[in-house]
Amino acid sequence: MPDDQREGLQEELIDIILHVLQRNPQLHYYQGYHDIVVTFLLVVGDRLATALVEKLSTHHLRDFMDSTMDNTKHILNYLMPIIDQVNPEVHDFMQSAEVGTIFALSWLITWFGHVLSDFRHVVRLYDFFLACHPLMPIYFAAVIVLHREQEVLDCECDMASVHHLLSQIPQDLPYESLISKAGDLFVQFPPSELAKEAAQAAQAERTAASTFKDFELASVQQRPDTVLRQRFRERLRGEERLRGEERTKSILTKPRTNRFVKLAVMGLTVALGAAALAMVKSALEWAPKFQLQIFP
């Protein structure tokens, strides 16, 4: 594609996305949304693509456009129950490998537009998804995993190996037969029957997420800038504590010396006062006698 044509297409793509988001402030852009928009733009042009994308964004794609990924993760949680219904061996193997469902995230939120190199296959899948239930992409994802059953079981049973295998979709898949199989699975195991298992998977995911948050917090604390700031705060606290101890020592030590001096002075004052009082009293007693002696 020539550069000028590519730039024009990018401008049209941005215009469509901004138009949809401005007219629907409750929607949020997500990474991968442009893969869907550009597919419609290439097939039907900007005017019709704008109307189609806006309609899809408020229906089929609505869960992906929340402010959080909670609903997207909930849809992903249907993947393993579907696989379990058809092939428990593959399900148990993936559970043992703890691979999770994140490998299928880009499949789901882009309707496979980001991972398939042949545009004809992308357009065929879009036709299929447009005509079906919004959860059909997750059924198709399950069909792909099941189709690769032997590859999965032959893989090393660890997260890294299985995730790497499943993240790479073969480009020569029998798409028509897989589409038919996905439709059959949807009829046999509708979402309503899998909702309980999906909810249980969500609960387990929340537990794992809480553990990951603890790990994430610990990792953040190992960042160099965080460590430096923490050490700086500790040094300031140490200096403040030292100054506080010095002030406390000053308050507790100096007053004791002053207190002893004050007690000594007070004691001397009392003694002198008592002596003076005794002298005055004696003087008052002797004064009349002395006066009579002077003035008989």
C-alpha positions in Angstrom: 0.0 0.0 0.0 1.4 3.4 -1.0 2.4 5.8 1.9 -0.2 8.4 0.9 -2.9 5.8 0.8 -1.8 4.4 4.2 -1.8 7.9 5.7 -5.3 8.5 4.4 -6.5 5.2 5.8 -5.0 6.0 9.2 -6.8 9.4 9.2 -10.1 7.7 8.4 -9.5 5.1 11.0 -8.9 7.8 13.7 -12.0 9.7 12.6 -14.2 6.7 13.0 -12.9 5.8 16.4 -13.2 9.4 17.7 -16.7 9.7 16.2 -17.8 6.5 18.1 -16.2 7.5 21.4 -17.5 11.1 21.3 -21.0 10.0 20.6 -20.8 7.3 23.3 -18.9 8.6 26.3 -19.6 5.5 28.3 -17.3 3.5 25.9 -13.5 3.3 26.4 -10.9 2.6 23.7 -9.0 -0.6 24.2 -5.8 -1.9 22.6 -7.0 -4.0 19.6 -10.2 -2.0 18.9 -8.5 -0.5 15.8 -8.0 -4.0 14.4 -11.8 -4.4 14.2 -12.4 -0.9 12.9 -9.9 -1.1 10.1 -11.4 -4.4 8.9 -14.8 -2.8 8.4 -13.1 0.3 6.9 -11.3 -1.7 4.3 -14.4 -3.8 3.4 -17.3 -1.2 3.4 -15.6 2.2 3.4 -15.6 4.9 6.1 -19.3 5.9 6.0 -20.9 2.5 6.4 -18.0 1.4 8.7 -18.8 4.2 11.1 -22.4 3.1 11.5 -21.5 -0.6 11.8 -18.7 0.0 14.3 -20.9 2.2 16.4 -23.6 -0.4 16.5 -21.1 -3.2 17.3 -19.4 -1.1 20.0 -22.7 -0.8 21.9 -23.6 -4.5 21.4 -21.1 -7.3 20.5 -18.0 -5.4 21.6 -19.6 -3.6 24.6 -18.0 -5.8 27.3 -14.5 -5.0 25.9 -15.1 -1.2 26.1 -15.7 -0.9 29.8 -13.3 1.1 32.0 -12.0 -2.1 33.4 -11.3 -5.6 31.9 -13.6 -7.4 34.4 -16.2 -8.3 31.8 -13.5 -9.3 29.3 -11.9 -11.6 31.8 -15.4 -13.1 32.6 -15.9 -14.0 28.9 -12.4 -15.6 28.8 -13.5 -17.7 31.8 -15.9 -19.6 29.5 -13.0 -21.0 27.5 -11.9 -23.8 29.9 -15.4 -25.1 30.7 -16.1 -25.4 26.9 -12.9 -27.4 26.5 -13.7 -29.5 29.5 -17.1 -30.5 28.1 -15.5 -31.8 24.9 -12.1 -33.1 25.9 -11.4 -33.4 29.7 -7.9 -34.6 29.0 -6.8 -31.4 27.3 -8.6 -29.4 29.9 -6.8 -31.2 32.8 -3.4 -30.9 31.0 -3.9 -27.1 30.6 -4.9 -26.8 34.2 -1.9 -28.7 35.3 0.3 -26.4 33.2 -1.5 -23.4 34.7 -1.5 -21.7 31.4 -4.7 -19.8 32.0 -6.6 -18.1 29.2 -4.5 -15.0 28.5 -3.2 -16.5 25.3 -6.7 -16.1 23.8 -7.1 -12.4 24.8 -6.1 -10.9 21.5 -8.2 -13.5 19.7 -11.3 -12.5 21.5 -11.0 -8.7 21.6 -9.9 -8.4 17.9 -12.1 -11.2 16.6 -8.9 -12.8 15.4 -8.1 -9.9 13.2 -4.8 -9.2 14.9 -3.5 -12.8 14.7 -4.5 -14.0 11.2 -2.3 -13.0 8.3 -4.8 -13.9 5.5 -7.4 -11.1 5.3 -9.8 -13.5 3.6 -10.0 -15.6 6.8 -10.5 -12.6 8.9 -13.4 -11.4 6.8 -14.9 -14.9 6.9 -14.8 -15.0 10.6 -16.3 -11.5 10.9 -19.2 -12.6 8.8 -19.7 -15.6 11.2 -19.4 -13.5 14.4 -21.8 -10.8 13.1 -24.5 -13.4 12.5 -24.1 -15.1 15.9 -24.2 -14.6 19.6 -21.6 -12.1 21.1 -19.9 -15.0 22.9 -19.3 -17.0 19.7 -15.6 -15.8 19.4 -14.8 -17.6 22.7 -16.4 -20.8 21.3 -14.3 -20.5 18.2 -11.2 -20.0 20.4 -12.1 -23.3 22.2 -12.5 -25.1 18.9 -9.0 -24.0 17.8 -7.5 -25.4 21.0 -9.4 -28.6 20.6 -8.3 -28.9 17.0 -4.7 -28.8 18.2 -5.3 -31.4 20.8 -2.3 -33.6 19.9 0.1 -30.6 19.8 -1.0 -29.5 23.2 -0.7 -33.0 24.8 2.8 -33.4 23.2 4.0 -30.2 24.7 5.9 -29.8 27.9 3.4 -29.5 30.8 4.5 -26.0 31.9 3.0 -22.6 31.5 5.7 -21.1 29.3 5.7 -24.0 26.8 1.9 -24.3 26.5 1.4 -20.6 26.3 3.9 -20.2 23.5 2.3 -23.0 21.6 -1.2 -21.7 21.8 -0.2 -18.1 21.2 0.9 -19.1 17.7 -2.2 -19.8 15.6 -1.5 -21.9 12.5 -2.4 -20.0 9.3 -3.7 -23.1 7.5 -6.6 -24.0 9.8 -9.7 -25.6 8.2 -11.8 -22.6 9.0 -15.1 -23.8 7.5 -15.1 -27.0 9.5 -14.0 -25.1 12.7 -16.8 -22.6 12.2 -19.3 -25.4 11.9 -17.9 -27.1 15.0 -18.1 -23.8 17.0 -21.8 -23.5 16.0 -22.4 -27.0 17.2 -20.7 -26.5 20.5 -22.7 -23.4 21.1 -25.9 -25.4 20.7 -24.7 -28.3 22.8 -23.3 -26.2 25.6 -25.0 -22.8 25.6 -23.5 -20.0 27.9 -26.3 -20.5 30.4 -25.1 -24.0 31.2 -21.5 -22.9 31.5 -22.2 -19.8 33.7 -21.5 -21.6 37.0 -18.2 -23.0 35.8 -17.2 -19.6 34.5 -18.1 -18.0 37.8 -15.9 -20.6 39.7 -13.1 -19.8 37.3 -13.5 -16.1 38.1 -13.3 -16.8 41.8 -10.1 -18.8 41.4 -8.8 -16.0 39.2 -9.5 -13.4 41.9 -7.5 -15.5 44.4 -4.6 -15.7 42.0 -4.9 -12.0 41.2 -4.6 -11.1 44.9 -1.4 -13.1 45.1 -0.1 -11.4 42.0 -0.9 -8.0 43.5 1.2 -8.8 46.5 4.0 -9.9 44.1 3.5 -6.8 42.1 3.7 -4.6 45.1 6.9 -6.3 46.2 8.3 -5.8 42.7 7.4 -2.1 42.7 9.3 -1.7 45.9 12.4 -3.0 44.2 12.5 -0.3 41.6 15.6 1.9 42.0 13.7 5.2 42.4 11.4 3.6 45.0 14.3 2.2 46.9 16.1 5.6 46.9 13.0 7.4 48.0 12.5 4.9 50.8 16.1 5.2 52.0 15.8 9.0 51.9 12.6 8.9 54.0 14.3 6.5 56.4 17.3 8.8 56.8 15.0 11.8 57.4 13.1 9.7 60.0 16.4 8.8 61.6 17.5 12.4 61.8 14.2 13.4 63.3 14.4 10.6 65.8 17.9 11.7 66.8 16.9 15.3 67.2 13.9 14.1 69.2 16.1 12.1 71.5 18.5 15.0 72.0 15.5 17.2 72.9 14.2 14.6 75.3 17.7 14.3 76.9 17.9 18.0 77.2 14.5 18.2 78.9 15.2 15.3 81.3 18.8 16.2 82.1 19.1 19.9 82.4 16.1 20.4 84.6 17.5 17.9 87.1 20.6 20.1 87.6 18.5 23.3 87.9 16.1 21.5 90.2 18.8 20.6 92.7 20.1 24.1 92.6 16.6 25.5 93.2 16.0 23.1 96.1 19.3 24.1 97.7 18.4 27.8 97.3 14.9 27.3 98.6 16.3 25.3 101.6 18.8 28.1 102.3 16.2 30.7 102.0 13.9 28.9 104.4 16.7 28.5 106.9 17.7 32.1 106.7 14.0 33.1 107.0 13.6 31.0 110.1 16.7 32.4 111.6 15.6 35.9 110.8 12.2 35.2 112.3 13.7 33.9 115.5 15.9 36.9 115.8 13.0 39.3 115.3 11.0 37.4 117.9 13.8 37.5 120.4 14.2 41.2 119.7 10.6 41.8 120.3 10.8 39.9 123.6 13.9 41.8 124.8 12.9 45.2 123.5 10.6 46.2 126.4 13.2 45.2 129.0 16.0 47.0 127.2 13.8 50.0 126.9 13.1 50.1 130.6 16.8 49.8 131.3 17.5 52.8 129.2 14.5 54.8 130.3 13.9 53.9 134.0 
